[in-house]
């Protein structure tokens, strides 16, 4: 019987672009066996299978039975036509692709199941064992492209048998740190992280949010622990909770560890796996830099000619803060002219919010001006603010920012290449009510994942 392909599907990568539902009521004319259970004689251990698996698929010819506990669940729509399982001793995991929906009604987390291995095909993919059926890629004459794929929606009922035994999933969950979890030995296991939170780029976004990324119909978020260790949390566009908003809180997240290529991916099963109730921790992967020689002055002329280091990011008189993402404003040179530049173009795609912060004596200062040039323009990434309560080096979220962007002329550049000359912004008249030490803030907002990637250059920052 020809089975369906699950290439890369065990961990949900690149699968959802062609599916139309995950938790709907599709009828495969199979009975609900949730109330039935079986007792079979076990003849082999899970390890007997996994230790013989290789990257080349094999057919299992012995009439043997293994037993395992279920760790995954498709109840929330994030797992799709696949079950993750672990050996009864919790030492090793594996997965089984099955062409059926609502598998959780029969094979819920903690349920012990029996697997009839006779004539199954098994293989090592993404460093974990997969047990399924042979898929011929619709080319029966070409054996070279055959691979392990899904067991049919009818056939699996004779292969995976629901036992009468179920343990509480709390008895099989592993409590690990992010660093400990990222190990091939933990694949397909149920894991819970404590003291974790979504990174700033995901907070306030949807669980499935193409503005962050859309990789095969799913969004890869990052969660972090207090030490800055991160791991991908992958959420399908078909997850029941896909359009829920991500919390800024800290707490526990439970799920199943999977892998695609070299990337470990954590798969939550339902929204109940995400329990973020504690105050958010201040974790700054790319902290503010510079600011060691801050001087509050009523006058400034900054052409950036005094900075001699290529791609210099540290400015003693100013603060350079990669609030979101890893990129800072850098000194660049073209045709003998120096300026600072920021862009979300190129490199590893990421969301960026990067600030260049200029201290000023608001009492003594009267005007602010600068010059800009934008290249390969696909949107306007630059905003300008002032703040009177920012604390140098502190999290910008604690400061009040007043948007003054509309007071300046910041023209868009060409879609390809750069304008010949910088454009002067015009003078901003500092309100007389502003007195004391304050800051002007140049903010770049971009996103290499389908968002604004305009390259923005700033020169000749002038305060009079």
LINDAPE-V761833 format. One line per field, one symbol per residue. ss: DSSP state (@ for helix, = for strand, . for the rest). burial: + if it has 24 or more other ideal C-beta (glycine too) atoms within 12 Angstrom, else -. A space follows every 50 residues. Layout:
# LINDAPE-V761833
ss=???
burial=???
This chain:
# LINDAPE-V761833
ss=...............@@@...................=.......@@@@@ .......==.....======...........=====......======.. ..@@@.....======....=====..========.......@@@.===. =...@@@@.=======..@@@..==..@@@@..@@@...=========.. .....=...........========....=======........=....= ==========..=====...@@@=====..........==.........= ==...............=======.....=====..======........ ===========.....=========......======........@@@.. .==.@@@...............==...==.......===========... ....=========.
burial=--++++++++++++++--+--++--------------+-+-+-+++-+++ --+---++-+---+++++++++++++++++++++++++-+-+++++++++ ++++-++++++++++++--++++++++++++++++----------+++++ +++-+++-+++++-----+--+++-+++--++--++++++++++++++++ +++-++++++-++++++++++++++---++++++++++++++---+++-+ ++++++++++--+++++++++-++-+---++-+++++++++--+-+-+-+ -+-+--+----++-+-++++++++++++++++-----++++++++---++ ++++++++++++--+-++++++++++++++++++++++-+-+---+--+- ++-++-++-+--+----+---++-+--+-+---+--+++++++++++++- +++++++++++++-
